């Protein structure tokens, strides 16, 4: 029996495996990264430097931001 993913009160669709044609695009990856960073910032009060993109931050900066107390 296939998995059912509920999209709303009256809609559902069959789930499907990720294949090359439905892998998230770079835009979706950037949006997901922004959501995760924003959520973690709100939860912890920590922020990342805004003068460089996240992929250019140092390892120490990323560890300090993402480390769980």
mmCIF file as Biopython writes it, N, C-alpha, C and O atoms, coordinates in Angstrom:
data_model
#
loop_
_atom_site.group_PDB
_atom_site.id
_atom_site.type_symbol
_atom_site.label_atom_id
_atom_site.label_alt_id
_atom_site.label_comp_id
_atom_site.label_asym_id
_atom_site.label_entity_id
_atom_site.label_seq_id
_atom_site.pdbx_PDB_ins_code
_atom_site.Cartn_x
_atom_site.Cartn_y
_atom_site.Cartn_z
_atom_site.occupancy
_atom_site.B_iso_or_equiv
_atom_site.auth_seq_id
_atom_site.auth_asym_id
_atom_site.pdbx_PDB_model_num
ATOM 1   N N  . UNK A ? 1  ? 0.843  -1.172 0.000   1.0 0.0 1  A 1 
ATOM 2   C CA . UNK A ? 1  ? 0.000  0.000  0.000   1.0 0.0 1  A 1 
ATOM 3   C C  . UNK A ? 1  ? 0.890  1.238  0.000   1.0 0.0 1  A 1 
ATOM 4   O O  . UNK A ? 1  ? 1.800  1.328  0.824   1.0 0.0 1  A 1 
ATOM 5   N N  . UNK A ? 2  ? 0.655  2.195  -0.899  1.0 0.0 2  A 1 
ATOM 6   C CA . UNK A ? 2  ? 1.494  3.399  -0.951  1.0 0.0 2  A 1 
ATOM 7   C C  . UNK A ? 2  ? 1.217  4.334  0.217   1.0 0.0 2  A 1 
ATOM 8   O O  . UNK A ? 2  ? 0.124  4.337  0.785   1.0 0.0 2  A 1 
ATOM 9   N N  . UNK A ? 3  ? 2.238  5.136  0.570   1.0 0.0 3  A 1 
ATOM 10  C CA . UNK A ? 3  ? 2.072  6.142  1.618   1.0 0.0 3  A 1 
ATOM 11  C C  . UNK A ? 3  ? 1.182  7.265  1.108   1.0 0.0 3  A 1 
ATOM 12  O O  . UNK A ? 3  ? 1.202  7.583  -0.081  1.0 0.0 3  A 1 
ATOM 13  N N  . UNK A ? 4  ? 0.417  7.858  1.985   1.0 0.0 4  A 1 
ATOM 14  C CA . UNK A ? 4  ? -0.425 9.003  1.642   1.0 0.0 4  A 1 
ATOM 15  C C  . UNK A ? 4  ? 0.097  10.205 2.419   1.0 0.0 4  A 1 
ATOM 16  O O  . UNK A ? 4  ? 0.287  10.134 3.633   1.0 0.0 4  A 1 
ATOM 17  N N  . UNK A ? 5  ? 0.325  11.303 1.717   1.0 0.0 5  A 1 
ATOM 18  C CA . UNK A ? 5  ? 0.734  12.544 2.346   1.0 0.0 5  A 1 
ATOM 19  C C  . UNK A ? 5  ? -0.452 13.497 2.292   1.0 0.0 5  A 1 
ATOM 20  O O  . UNK A ? 5  ? -0.961 13.783 1.208   1.0 0.0 5  A 1 
ATOM 21  N N  . UNK A ? 6  ? -0.893 13.984 3.423   1.0 0.0 6  A 1 
ATOM 22  C CA . UNK A ? 6  ? -2.057 14.860 3.472   1.0 0.0 6  A 1 
ATOM 23  C C  . UNK A ? 6  ? -1.609 16.288 3.218   1.0 0.0 6  A 1 
ATOM 24  O O  . UNK A ? 6  ? -0.702 16.792 3.880   1.0 0.0 6  A 1 
ATOM 25  N N  . UNK A ? 7  ? -2.257 16.943 2.248   1.0 0.0 7  A 1 
ATOM 26  C CA . UNK A ? 7  ? -1.925 18.321 1.897   1.0 0.0 7  A 1 
ATOM 27  C C  . UNK A ? 7  ? -2.925 19.317 2.463   1.0 0.0 7  A 1 
ATOM 28  O O  . UNK A ? 7  ? -2.622 20.508 2.528   1.0 0.0 7  A 1 
ATOM 29  N N  . UNK A ? 8  ? -4.058 18.887 2.858   1.0 0.0 8  A 1 
ATOM 30  C CA . UNK A ? 8  ? -5.082 19.778 3.391   1.0 0.0 8  A 1 
ATOM 31  C C  . UNK A ? 8  ? -6.252 18.948 3.857   1.0 0.0 8  A 1 
ATOM 32  O O  . UNK A ? 8  ? -6.212 17.718 3.815   1.0 0.0 8  A 1 
ATOM 33  N N  . UNK A ? 9  ? -7.294 19.624 4.302   1.0 0.0 9  A 1 
ATOM 34  C CA . UNK A ? 9  ? -8.440 18.915 4.847   1.0 0.0 9  A 1 
ATOM 35  C C  . UNK A ? 9  ? -9.106 18.012 3.820   1.0 0.0 9  A 1 
ATOM 36  O O  . UNK A ? 9  ? -9.606 16.942 4.169   1.0 0.0 9  A 1 
ATOM 37  N N  . UNK A ? 10 ? -9.118 18.427 2.566   1.0 0.0 10 A 1 
ATOM 38  C CA . UNK A ? 10 ? -9.836 17.665 1.549   1.0 0.0 10 A 1 
ATOM 39  C C  . UNK A ? 10 ? -8.939 17.106 0.452   1.0 0.0 10 A 1 
ATOM 40  O O  . UNK A ? 10 ? -9.444 16.524 -0.509  1.0 0.0 10 A 1 
ATOM 41  N N  . UNK A ? 11 ? -7.621 17.266 0.570   1.0 0.0 11 A 1 
ATOM 42  C CA . UNK A ? 11 ? -6.723 16.828 -0.499  1.0 0.0 11 A 1 
ATOM 43  C C  . UNK A ? 11 ? -5.656 15.909 0.055   1.0 0.0 11 A 1 
ATOM 44  O O  . UNK A ? 11 ? -5.215 16.069 1.193   1.0 0.0 11 A 1 
ATOM 45  N N  . UNK A ? 12 ? -5.247 14.960 -0.742  1.0 0.0 12 A 1 
ATOM 46  C CA . UNK A ? 12 ? -4.139 14.077 -0.394  1.0 0.0 12 A 1 
ATOM 47  C C  . UNK A ? 12 ? -3.471 13.657 -1.689  1.0 0.0 12 A 1 
ATOM 48  O O  . UNK A ? 12 ? -4.083 13.711 -2.756  1.0 0.0 12 A 1 
ATOM 49  N N  . UNK A ? 13 ? -2.228 13.242 -1.601  1.0 0.0 13 A 1 
ATOM 50  C CA . UNK A ? 13 ? -1.525 12.751 -2.789  1.0 0.0 13 A 1 
ATOM 51  C C  . UNK A ? 13 ? -0.664 11.571 -2.391  1.0 0.0 13 A 1 
ATOM 52  O O  . UNK A ? 13 ? -0.307 11.415 -1.223  1.0 0.0 13 A 1 
ATOM 53  N N  . UNK A ? 14 ? -0.338 10.753 -3.354  1.0 0.0 14 A 1 
ATOM 54  C CA . UNK A ? 14 ? 0.581  9.653  -3.102  1.0 0.0 14 A 1 
ATOM 55  C C  . UNK A ? 14 ? 1.984  10.210 -2.995  1.0 0.0 14 A 1 
ATOM 56  O O  . UNK A ? 14 ? 2.383  11.049 -3.802  1.0 0.0 14 A 1 
ATOM 57  N N  . UNK A ? 15 ? 2.741  9.751  -2.001  1.0 0.0 15 A 1 
ATOM 58  C CA . UNK A ? 15 ? 4.120  10.199 -1.895  1.0 0.0 15 A 1 
ATOM 59  C C  . UNK A ? 15 ? 4.956  9.466  -2.928  1.0 0.0 15 A 1 
ATOM 60  O O  . UNK A ? 15 ? 4.579  8.387  -3.386  1.0 0.0 15 A 1 
ATOM 61  N N  . UNK A ? 16 ? 6.084  10.044 -3.294  1.0 0.0 16 A 1 
ATOM 62  C CA . UNK A ? 16 ? 6.951  9.418  -4.282  1.0 0.0 16 A 1 
ATOM 63  C C  . UNK A ? 16 ? 8.402  9.621  -3.864  1.0 0.0 16 A 1 
ATOM 64  O O  . UNK A ? 16 ? 8.721  10.583 -3.165  1.0 0.0 16 A 1 
ATOM 65  N N  . UNK A ? 17 ? 9.268  8.727  -4.286  1.0 0.0 17 A 1 
ATOM 66  C CA . UNK A ? 17 ? 10.686 8.885  -3.938  1.0 0.0 17 A 1 
ATOM 67  C C  . UNK A ? 17 ? 11.291 10.077 -4.667  1.0 0.0 17 A 1 
ATOM 68  O O  . UNK A ? 17 ? 10.804 10.504 -5.713  1.0 0.0 17 A 1 
ATOM 69  N N  . UNK A ? 18 ? 12.366 10.603 -4.087  1.0 0.0 18 A 1 
ATOM 70  C CA . UNK A ? 18 ? 13.069 11.705 -4.752  1.0 0.0 18 A 1 
ATOM 71  C C  . UNK A ? 18 ? 13.841 11.130 -5.923  1.0 0.0 18 A 1 
ATOM 72  O O  . UNK A ? 18 ? 14.654 10.218 -5.767  1.0 0.0 18 A 1 
ATOM 73  N N  . UNK A ? 19 ? 13.579 11.668 -7.077  1.0 0.0 19 A 1 
ATOM 74  C CA . UNK A ? 19 ? 14.279 11.274 -8.288  1.0 0.0 19 A 1 
ATOM 75  C C  . UNK A ? 19 ? 14.934 12.515 -8.869  1.0 0.0 19 A 1 
ATOM 76  O O  . UNK A ? 19 ? 14.620 13.623 -8.435  1.0 0.0 19 A 1 
ATOM 77  N N  . UNK A ? 20 ? 15.835 12.370 -9.836  1.0 0.0 20 A 1 
ATOM 78  C CA . UNK A ? 20 ? 16.503 13.552 -10.381 1.0 0.0 20 A 1 
ATOM 79  C C  . UNK A ? 20 ? 15.548 14.644 -10.858 1.0 0.0 20 A 1 
ATOM 80  O O  . UNK A ? 20 ? 15.909 15.820 -10.845 1.0 0.0 20 A 1 
ATOM 81  N N  . UNK A ? 21 ? 14.349 14.282 -11.276 1.0 0.0 21 A 1 
ATOM 82  C CA . UNK A ? 21 ? 13.448 15.326 -11.773 1.0 0.0 21 A 1 
ATOM 83  C C  . UNK A ? 21 ? 12.681 16.039 -10.673 1.0 0.0 21 A 1 
ATOM 84  O O  . UNK A ? 21 ? 12.108 17.099 -10.926 1.0 0.0 21 A 1 
ATOM 85  N N  . UNK A ? 22 ? 12.648 15.492 -9.448  1.0 0.0 22 A 1 
ATOM 86  C CA . UNK A ? 22 ? 11.940 16.198 -8.377  1.0 0.0 22 A 1 
ATOM 87  C C  . UNK A ? 22 ? 12.830 16.509 -7.169  1.0 0.0 22 A 1 
ATOM 88  O O  . UNK A ? 22 ? 12.327 16.676 -6.058  1.0 0.0 22 A 1 
ATOM 89  N N  . UNK A ? 23 ? 14.138 16.588 -7.377  1.0 0.0 23 A 1 
ATOM 90  C CA . UNK A ? 23 ? 15.067 17.036 -6.343  1.0 0.0 23 A 1 
ATOM 91  C C  . UNK A ? 23 ? 14.901 18.545 -6.199  1.0 0.0 23 A 1 
ATOM 92  O O  . UNK A ? 23 ? 14.772 19.243 -7.204  1.0 0.0 23 A 1 
ATOM 93  N N  . UNK A ? 24 ? 14.901 19.069 -4.963  1.0 0.0 24 A 1 
ATOM 94  C CA . UNK A ? 24 ? 14.727 20.514 -4.789  1.0 0.0 24 A 1 
ATOM 95  C C  . UNK A ? 24 ? 15.767 21.307 -5.570  1.0 0.0 24 A 1 
ATOM 96  O O  . UNK A ? 24 ? 16.928 20.909 -5.675  1.0 0.0 24 A 1 
ATOM 97  N N  . UNK A ? 25 ? 15.331 22.422 -6.107  1.0 0.0 25 A 1 
ATOM 98  C CA . UNK A ? 25 ? 16.256 23.283 -6.850  1.0 0.0 25 A 1 
ATOM 99  C C  . UNK A ? 25 ? 17.077 24.112 -5.868  1.0 0.0 25 A 1 
ATOM 100 O O  . UNK A ? 25 ? 16.830 24.089 -4.662  1.0 0.0 25 A 1 
ATOM 101 N N  . UNK A ? 26 ? 18.056 24.844 -6.397  1.0 0.0 26 A 1 
ATOM 102 C CA . UNK A ? 26 ? 18.891 25.689 -5.539  1.0 0.0 26 A 1 
ATOM 103 C C  . UNK A ? 26 ? 18.052 26.712 -4.794  1.0 0.0 26 A 1 
ATOM 104 O O  . UNK A ? 26 ? 18.350 27.032 -3.643  1.0 0.0 26 A 1 
ATOM 105 N N  . UNK A ? 27 ? 17.007 27.230 -5.431  1.0 0.0 27 A 1 
ATOM 106 C CA . UNK A ? 27 ? 16.131 28.199 -4.778  1.0 0.0 27 A 1 
ATOM 107 C C  . UNK A ? 27 ? 15.444 27.596 -3.569  1.0 0.0 27 A 1 
ATOM 108 O O  . UNK A ? 27 ? 15.318 28.248 -2.533  1.0 0.0 27 A 1 
ATOM 109 N N  . UNK A ? 28 ? 14.998 26.354 -3.696  1.0 0.0 28 A 1 
ATOM 110 C CA . UNK A ? 28 ? 14.353 25.679 -2.567  1.0 0.0 28 A 1 
ATOM 111 C C  . UNK A ? 28 ? 15.360 25.368 -1.467  1.0 0.0 28 A 1 
ATOM 112 O O  . UNK A ? 28 ? 15.027 25.451 -0.285  1.0 0.0 28 A 1 
ATOM 113 N N  . UNK A ? 29 ? 16.583 25.013 -1.838  1.0 0.0 29 A 1 
ATOM 114 C CA . UNK A ? 29 ? 17.630 24.770 -0.839  1.0 0.0 29 A 1 
ATOM 115 C C  . UNK A ? 29 ? 17.942 26.045 -0.071  1.0 0.0 29 A 1 
ATOM 116 O O  . UNK A ? 29 ? 18.101 26.009 1.149   1.0 0.0 29 A 1 
ATOM 117 N N  . UNK A ? 30 ? 18.032 27.165 -0.767  1.0 0.0 30 A 1 
ATOM 118 C CA . UNK A ? 30 ? 18.319 28.444 -0.119  1.0 0.0 30 A 1 
ATOM 119 C C  . UNK A ? 30 ? 17.183 28.828 0.820   1.0 0.0 30 A 1 
ATOM 120 O O  . UNK A ? 30 ? 17.426 29.338 1.914   1.0 0.0 30 A 1 
ATOM 121 N N  . UNK A ? 31 ? 15.946 28.587 0.400   1.0 0.0 31 A 1 
ATOM 122 C CA . UNK A ? 31 ? 14.794 28.887 1.254   1.0 0.0 31 A 1 
ATOM 123 C C  . UNK A ? 31 ? 14.807 28.014 2.503   1.0 0.0 31 A 1 
ATOM 124 O O  . UNK A ? 31 ? 14.568 28.505 3.606   1.0 0.0 31 A 1 
ATOM 125 N N  . UNK A ? 32 ? 15.084 26.728 2.337   1.0 0.0 32 A 1 
ATOM 126 C CA . UNK A ? 32 ? 15.151 25.827 3.485   1.0 0.0 32 A 1 
ATOM 127 C C  . UNK A ? 32 ? 16.257 26.263 4.451   1.0 0.0 32 A 1 
ATOM 128 O O  . UNK A ? 32 ? 16.053 26.274 5.665   1.0 0.0 32 A 1 
ATOM 129 N N  . UNK A ? 33 ? 17.421 26.619 3.914   1.0 0.0 33 A 1 
ATOM 130 C CA . UNK A ? 33 ? 18.523 27.086 4.769   1.0 0.0 33 A 1 
ATOM 131 C C  . UNK A ? 33 ? 18.116 28.333 5.538   1.0 0.0 33 A 1 
ATOM 132 O O  . UNK A ? 33 ? 18.414 28.456 6.726   1.0 0.0 33 A 1 
ATOM 133 N N  . UNK A ? 34 ? 17.441 29.252 4.872   1.0 0.0 34 A 1 
ATOM 134 C CA . UNK A ? 34 ? 17.007 30.485 5.532   1.0 0.0 34 A 1 
ATOM 135 C C  . UNK A ? 34 ? 16.011 30.189 6.654   1.0 0.0 34 A 1 
ATOM 136 O O  . UNK A ? 34 ? 16.086 30.782 7.730   1.0 0.0 34 A 1 
ATOM 137 N N  . UNK A ? 35 ? 15.080 29.268 6.394   1.0 0.0 35 A 1 
ATOM 138 C CA . UNK A ? 35 ? 14.096 28.897 7.414   1.0 0.0 35 A 1 
ATOM 139 C C  . UNK A ? 35 ? 14.784 28.260 8.620   1.0 0.0 35 A 1 
ATOM 140 O O  . UNK A ? 35 ? 14.475 28.602 9.762   1.0 0.0 35 A 1 
ATOM 141 N N  . UNK A ? 36 ? 15.720 27.333 8.373   1.0 0.0 36 A 1 
ATOM 142 C CA . UNK A ? 36 ? 16.422 26.672 9.476   1.0 0.0 36 A 1 
ATOM 143 C C  . UNK A ? 36 ? 17.265 27.646 10.280  1.0 0.0 36 A 1 
ATOM 144 O O  . UNK A ? 36 ? 17.258 27.600 11.510  1.0 0.0 36 A 1 
ATOM 145 N N  . UNK A ? 37 ? 17.987 28.522 9.605   1.0 0.0 37 A 1 
ATOM 146 C CA . UNK A ? 37 ? 18.832 29.509 10.290  1.0 0.0 37 A 1 
ATOM 147 C C  . UNK A ? 37 ? 17.969 30.465 11.104  1.0 0.0 37 A 1 
ATOM 148 O O  . UNK A ? 37 ? 18.296 30.774 12.250  1.0 0.0 37 A 1 
ATOM 149 N N  . UNK A ? 38 ? 16.872 30.936 10.520  1.0 0.0 38 A 1 
ATOM 150 C CA . UNK A ? 38 ? 15.980 31.854 11.229  1.0 0.0 38 A 1 
ATOM 151 C C  . UNK A ? 38 ? 15.348 31.179 12.438  1.0 0.0 38 A 1 
ATOM 152 O O  . UNK A ? 38 ? 15.274 31.776 13.512  1.0 0.0 38 A 1 
ATOM 153 N N  . UNK A ? 39 ? 14.896 29.951 12.274  1.0 0.0 39 A 1 
ATOM 154 C CA . UNK A ? 39 ? 14.288 29.221 13.391  1.0 0.0 39 A 1 
ATOM 155 C C  . UNK A ? 39 ? 15.284 29.028 14.525  1.0 0.0 39 A 1 
ATOM 156 O O  . UNK A ? 39 ? 14.946 29.233 15.691  1.0 0.0 39 A 1 
ATOM 157 N N  . UNK A ? 40 ? 16.515 28.634 14.190  1.0 0.0 40 A 1 
ATOM 158 C CA . UNK A ? 40 ? 17.537 28.424 15.221  1.0 0.0 40 A 1 
ATOM 159 C C  . UNK A ? 40 ? 17.906 29.740 15.894  1.0 0.0 40 A 1 
ATOM 160 O O  . UNK A ? 40 ? 18.136 29.777 17.103  1.0 0.0 40 A 1 
ATOM 161 N N  . UNK A ? 41 ? 17.964 30.824 15.116  1.0 0.0 41 A 1 
ATOM 162 C CA . UNK A ? 41 ? 18.255 32.143 15.693  1.0 0.0 41 A 1 
ATOM 163 C C  . UNK A ? 41 ? 17.179 32.543 16.692  1.0 0.0 41 A 1 
ATOM 164 O O  . UNK A ? 41 ? 17.489 33.056 17.768  1.0 0.0 41 A 1 
ATOM 165 N N  . UNK A ? 42 ? 15.918 32.313 16.344  1.0 0.0 42 A 1 
ATOM 166 C CA . UNK A ? 42 ? 14.824 32.656 17.251  1.0 0.0 42 A 1 
ATOM 167 C C  . UNK A ? 42 ? 14.833 31.781 18.498  1.0 0.0 42 A 1 
ATOM 168 O O  . UNK A ? 42 ? 14.523 32.253 19.592  1.0 0.0 42 A 1 
ATOM 169 N N  . UNK A ? 43 ? 15.185 30.519 18.337  1.0 0.0 43 A 1 
ATOM 170 C CA . UNK A ? 43 ? 15.183 29.591 19.467  1.0 0.0 43 A 1 
ATOM 171 C C  . UNK A ? 43 ? 16.345 29.835 20.424  1.0 0.0 43 A 1 
ATOM 172 O O  . UNK A ? 43 ? 16.198 29.655 21.633  1.0 0.0 43 A 1 
ATOM 173 N N  . UNK A ? 44 ? 17.491 30.241 19.897  1.0 0.0 44 A 1 
ATOM 174 C CA . UNK A ? 44 ? 18.695 30.355 20.724  1.0 0.0 44 A 1 
ATOM 175 C C  . UNK A ? 44 ? 19.139 31.787 20.995  1.0 0.0 44 A 1 
ATOM 176 O O  . UNK A ? 44 ? 19.901 32.030 21.930  1.0 0.0 44 A 1 
ATOM 177 N N  . UNK A ? 45 ? 18.674 32.731 20.192  1.0 0.0 45 A 1 
ATOM 178 C CA . UNK A ? 45 ? 19.127 34.114 20.327  1.0 0.0 45 A 1 
ATOM 179 C C  . UNK A ? 45 ? 20.470 34.371 19.657  1.0 0.0 45 A 1 
ATOM 180 O O  . UNK A ? 45 ? 20.994 35.482 19.729  1.0 0.0 45 A 1 
ATOM 181 N N  . UNK A ? 46 ? 21.030 33.359 19.009  1.0 0.0 46 A 1 
ATOM 182 C CA . UNK A ? 46 ? 22.311 33.520 18.315  1.0 0.0 46 A 1 
ATOM 183 C C  . UNK A ? 46 ? 22.062 34.026 16.893  1.0 0.0 46 A 1 
ATOM 184 O O  . UNK A ? 46 ? 21.001 33.790 16.315  1.0 0.0 46 A 1 
ATOM 185 N N  . UNK A ? 47 ? 23.045 34.718 16.345  1.0 0.0 47 A 1 
ATOM 186 C CA . UNK A ? 47 ? 22.947 35.186 14.965  1.0 0.0 47 A 1 
ATOM 187 C C  . UNK A ? 47 ? 24.232 34.864 14.216  1.0 0.0 47 A 1 
ATOM 188 O O  . UNK A ? 47 ? 25.293 34.684 14.814  1.0 0.0 47 A 1 
ATOM 189 N N  . UNK A ? 48 ? 24.115 34.798 12.915  1.0 0.0 48 A 1 
ATOM 190 C CA . UNK A ? 48 ? 25.284 34.642 12.050  1.0 0.0 48 A 1 
ATOM 191 C C  . UNK A ? 48 ? 25.710 36.013 11.553  1.0 0.0 48 A 1 
ATOM 192 O O  . UNK A ? 48 ? 24.896 36.934 11.475  1.0 0.0 48 A 1 
ATOM 193 N N  . UNK A ? 49 ? 26.976 36.145 11.219  1.0 0.0 49 A 1 
ATOM 194 C CA . UNK A ? 49 ? 27.443 37.395 10.617  1.0 0.0 49 A 1 
ATOM 195 C C  . UNK A ? 49 ? 26.650 37.665 9.346   1.0 0.0 49 A 1 
ATOM 196 O O  . UNK A ? 49 ? 26.381 36.743 8.576   1.0 0.0 49 A 1 
ATOM 197 N N  . UNK A ? 50 ? 26.283 38.894 9.126   1.0 0.0 50 A 1 
ATOM 198 C CA . UNK A ? 50 ? 25.491 39.233 7.945   1.0 0.0 50 A 1 
ATOM 199 C C  . UNK A ? 50 ? 26.332 39.813 6.815   1.0 0.0 50 A 1 
ATOM 200 O O  . UNK A ? 50 ? 25.809 40.086 5.734   1.0 0.0 50 A 1 
ATOM 201 N N  . UNK A ? 51 ? 27.636 40.005 7.050   1.0 0.0 51 A 1 
ATOM 202 C CA . UNK A ? 51 ? 28.472 40.609 6.012   1.0 0.0 51 A 1 
ATOM 203 C C  . UNK A ? 51 ? 29.004 39.595 4.999   1.0 0.0 51 A 1 
ATOM 204 O O  . UNK A ? 51 ? 29.609 39.982 3.998   1.0 0.0 51 A 1 
ATOM 205 N N  . UNK A ? 52 ? 28.783 38.296 5.250   1.0 0.0 52 A 1 
ATOM 206 C CA . UNK A ? 52 ? 29.199 37.256 4.304   1.0 0.0 52 A 1 
ATOM 207 C C  . UNK A ? 52 ? 28.093 36.208 4.204   1.0 0.0 52 A 1 
ATOM 208 O O  . UNK A ? 52 ? 27.327 36.028 5.150   1.0 0.0 52 A 1 
ATOM 209 N N  . UNK A ? 53 ? 28.000 35.511 3.059   1.0 0.0 53 A 1 
ATOM 210 C CA . UNK A ? 53 ? 27.027 34.427 2.951   1.0 0.0 53 A 1 
ATOM 211 C C  . UNK A ? 53 ? 27.390 33.283 3.897   1.0 0.0 53 A 1 
ATOM 212 O O  . UNK A ? 53 ? 28.563 33.107 4.227   1.0 0.0 53 A 1 
ATOM 213 N N  . UNK A ? 54 ? 26.392 32.498 4.338   1.0 0.0 54 A 1 
ATOM 214 C CA . UNK A ? 54 ? 26.675 31.418 5.292   1.0 0.0 54 A 1 
ATOM 215 C C  . UNK A ? 54 ? 27.748 30.440 4.825   1.0 0.0 54 A 1 
ATOM 216 O O  . UNK A ? 54 ? 28.495 29.921 5.654   1.0 0.0 54 A 1 
ATOM 217 N N  . UNK A ? 55 ? 27.845 30.174 3.532   1.0 0.0 55 A 1 
ATOM 218 C CA . UNK A ? 55 ? 28.842 29.221 3.050   1.0 0.0 55 A 1 
ATOM 219 C C  . UNK A ? 55 ? 30.274 29.757 3.156   1.0 0.0 55 A 1 
ATOM 220 O O  . UNK A ? 55 ? 31.227 29.000 2.967   1.0 0.0 55 A 1 
ATOM 221 N N  . UNK A ? 56 ? 30.438 31.044 3.454   1.0 0.0 56 A 1 
ATOM 222 C CA . UNK A ? 56 ? 31.773 31.608 3.618   1.0 0.0 56 A 1 
ATOM 223 C C  . UNK A ? 56 ? 32.157 31.819 5.079   1.0 0.0 56 A 1 
ATOM 224 O O  . UNK A ? 56 ? 33.223 32.365 5.364   1.0 0.0 56 A 1 
ATOM 225 N N  . UNK A ? 57 ? 31.308 31.395 6.000   1.0 0.0 57 A 1 
ATOM 226 C CA . UNK A ? 57 ? 31.634 31.509 7.419   1.0 0.0 57 A 1 
ATOM 227 C C  . UNK A ? 57 ? 32.678 30.465 7.789   1.0 0.0 57 A 1 
ATOM 228 O O  . UNK A ? 57 ? 32.792 29.424 7.142   1.0 0.0 57 A 1 
ATOM 229 N N  . UNK A ? 58 ? 33.432 30.757 8.833   1.0 0.0 58 A 1 
ATOM 230 C CA . UNK A ? 58 ? 34.462 29.811 9.264   1.0 0.0 58 A 1 
ATOM 231 C C  . UNK A ? 58 ? 33.814 28.637 9.997   1.0 0.0 58 A 1 
ATOM 232 O O  . UNK A ? 58 ? 32.667 28.717 10.436  1.0 0.0 58 A 1 
ATOM 233 N N  . UNK A ? 59 ? 34.562 27.560 10.117  1.0 0.0 59 A 1 
ATOM 234 C CA . UNK A ? 59 ? 34.087 26.381 10.823  1.0 0.0 59 A 1 
ATOM 235 C C  . UNK A ? 59 ? 33.749 26.722 12.272  1.0 0.0 59 A 1 
ATOM 236 O O  . UNK A ? 59 ? 32.730 26.267 12.791  1.0 0.0 59 A 1 
ATOM 237 N N  . UNK A ? 60 ? 34.586 27.512 12.923  1.0 0.0 60 A 1 
ATOM 238 C CA . UNK A ? 60 ? 34.345 27.887 14.315  1.0 0.0 60 A 1 
ATOM 239 C C  . UNK A ? 60 ? 33.062 28.704 14.468  1.0 0.0 60 A 1 
ATOM 240 O O  . UNK A ? 60 ? 32.311 28.517 15.425  1.0 0.0 60 A 1 
ATOM 241 N N  . UNK A ? 61 ? 32.815 29.612 13.517  1.0 0.0 61 A 1 
ATOM 242 C CA . UNK A ? 61 ? 31.587 30.405 13.568  1.0 0.0 61 A 1 
ATOM 243 C C  . UNK A ? 61 ? 30.354 29.520 13.428  1.0 0.0 61 A 1 
ATOM 244 O O  . UNK A ? 61 ? 29.368 29.704 14.142  1.0 0.0 61 A 1 
ATOM 245 N N  . UNK A ? 62 ? 30.410 28.564 12.512  1.0 0.0 62 A 1 
ATOM 246 C CA . UNK A ? 62 ? 29.271 27.665 12.303  1.0 0.0 62 A 1 
ATOM 247 C C  . UNK A ? 62 ? 29.045 26.759 13.511  1.0 0.0 62 A 1 
ATOM 248 O O  . UNK A ? 62 ? 27.903 26.521 13.905  1.0 0.0 62 A 1 
ATOM 249 N N  . UNK A ? 63 ? 30.123 26.258 14.095  1.0 0.0 63 A 1 
ATOM 250 C CA . UNK A ? 63 ? 29.987 25.411 15.291  1.0 0.0 63 A 1 
ATOM 251 C C  . UNK A ? 63 ? 29.389 26.219 16.435  1.0 0.0 63 A 1 
ATOM 252 O O  . UNK A ? 63 ? 28.506 25.732 17.142  1.0 0.0 63 A 1 
ATOM 253 N N  . UNK A ? 64 ? 29.862 27.447 16.624  1.0 0.0 64 A 1 
ATOM 254 C CA . UNK A ? 64 ? 29.334 28.288 17.704  1.0 0.0 64 A 1 
ATOM 255 C C  . UNK A ? 64 ? 27.845 28.576 17.480  1.0 0.0 64 A 1 
ATOM 256 O O  . UNK A ? 64 ? 27.087 28.641 18.448  1.0 0.0 64 A 1 
ATOM 257 N N  . UNK A ? 65 ? 27.424 28.746 16.264  1.0 0.0 65 A 1 
ATOM 258 C CA . UNK A ? 65 ? 26.017 29.039 15.972  1.0 0.0 65 A 1 
ATOM 259 C C  . UNK A ? 65 ? 25.139 27.815 16.173  1.0 0.0 65 A 1 
ATOM 260 O O  . UNK A ? 65 ? 24.096 27.904 16.820  1.0 0.0 65 A 1 
ATOM 261 N N  . UNK A ? 66 ? 25.548 26.662 15.622  1.0 0.0 66 A 1 
ATOM 262 C CA . UNK A ? 66 ? 24.696 25.475 15.621  1.0 0.0 66 A 1 
ATOM 263 C C  . UNK A ? 66 ? 24.835 24.592 16.846  1.0 0.0 66 A 1 
ATOM 264 O O  . UNK A ? 66 ? 24.005 23.705 17.042  1.0 0.0 66 A 1 
ATOM 265 N N  . UNK A ? 67 ? 25.849 24.794 17.682  1.0 0.0 67 A 1 
ATOM 266 C CA . UNK A ? 67 ? 26.058 23.925 18.837  1.0 0.0 67 A 1 
ATOM 267 C C  . UNK A ? 67 ? 24.866 23.987 19.774  1.0 0.0 67 A 1 
ATOM 268 O O  . UNK A ? 67 ? 24.318 25.054 20.048  1.0 0.0 67 A 1 
ATOM 269 N N  . UNK A ? 68 ? 24.481 22.819 20.257  1.0 0.0 68 A 1 
ATOM 270 C CA . UNK A ? 68 ? 23.374 22.715 21.201  1.0 0.0 68 A 1 
ATOM 271 C C  . UNK A ? 68 ? 23.927 22.751 22.607  1.0 0.0 68 A 1 
ATOM 272 O O  . UNK A ? 68 ? 24.788 21.947 22.962  1.0 0.0 68 A 1 
ATOM 273 N N  . UNK A ? 69 ? 23.437 23.679 23.408  1.0 0.0 69 A 1 
ATOM 274 C CA . UNK A ? 69 ? 23.944 23.825 24.786  1.0 0.0 69 A 1 
ATOM 275 C C  . UNK A ? 69 ? 23.605 22.650 25.651  1.0 0.0 69 A 1 
ATOM 276 O O  . UNK A ? 69 ? 23.961 22.627 26.829  1.0 0.0 69 A 1 
#
